[in-house]
C-alpha cells in the first residue's frame, strides 16, 4: 500500500506491524480456532447423546410399584394464577 493511499484511509498514522508480529497473531488465531472447533465437536457429541437418550426413552415411565404413569404435557397457563 502506498503511503499516500494509507493516509487517505487512515487519517492517523497507519499501524505498522512487523512480520514477526503478524506471524504471532496468526499462530494465536490458529490456536484459538482449533480450540473453538474442539468445543464445537464436544457440543455436537453432547447434543447427539441427549437426542439419542430422548428418542430411546419411552413416553411413559413406570414407578417402583409397576404402575404406569403417563407424562403430563406442559401447561404454562396452570403455572400462573389468573389475575382479576
C-alpha positions in Angstrom: 0.0 0.0 0.0 1.3 3.4 -0.9 1.9 6.0 1.8 -0.5 8.5 0.2 -3.1 5.8 -0.1 -2.9 4.8 3.5 -3.1 8.4 4.6 -6.5 8.7 2.8 -7.8 5.5 4.5 -6.2 6.1 7.9 -6.2 9.7 9.0 -3.8 8.8 11.8 -0.5 7.0 11.1 -1.2 3.6 9.8 -0.4 0.7 12.2 2.9 -0.8 11.4 3.2 -4.5 12.2 6.3 -6.5 11.6 6.3 -9.9 10.0 7.1 -11.4 13.4 4.0 -9.7 15.0 1.8 -10.9 12.1 3.1 -14.5 12.4 2.5 -14.4 16.2 -1.1 -13.1 15.7 -1.7 -15.8 13.0 -0.4 -18.5 15.3 -2.6 -17.3 18.2 -5.6 -17.1 15.8 -5.0 -20.7 14.6 -4.7 -22.0 18.1 -8.0 -20.3 19.1 -9.7 -21.7 16.0 -8.5 -25.2 16.9 -9.9 -24.7 20.5 -13.2 -23.5 19.1 -13.5 -26.4 16.7 -12.9 -28.8 19.6 -15.5 -27.1 21.7 -18.0 -27.3 18.9 -17.3 -31.0 18.4 -17.9 -31.6 22.2 -21.2 -29.7 22.0 -22.3 -31.8 19.0 -21.4 -35.0 20.8 -23.4 -33.9 23.8 -26.3 -32.9 21.6 -26.3 -36.2 19.9 -26.1 -38.1 23.2 -29.1 -36.1 24.6 -31.0 -36.6 21.4 -30.4 -40.4 21.5 -31.5 -40.5 25.1 -34.6 -38.6 24.4 -35.5 -40.8 21.4 -34.9 -44.1 23.2 -36.7 -43.1 26.4 -40.3 -44.1 26.5 -43.1 -41.5 26.7 -44.4 -43.2 29.9 -42.5 -44.2 33.0 -43.0 -47.0 35.5 -42.7 -46.5 39.2 -41.3 -49.0 41.7 -44.8 -50.4 42.1 -45.0 -51.2 38.4 -47.8 -48.7 37.9 -47.6 -46.9 34.6 -47.7 -43.1 34.9 -48.3 -41.0 31.8 -46.1 -38.0 31.5 -48.4 -34.9 31.5 -48.0 -32.3 28.8 -46.6 -28.9 30.0 -49.4 -26.5 30.7 -48.0 -23.0 31.1 -51.3 -21.4 31.9 -51.6 -23.5 35.1 -48.4 -22.1 36.5 -49.6 -18.5 36.6 -52.9 -17.8 38.5 -55.5 -15.7 36.8 -55.4 -12.1 37.8 -58.6 -10.2 38.4 
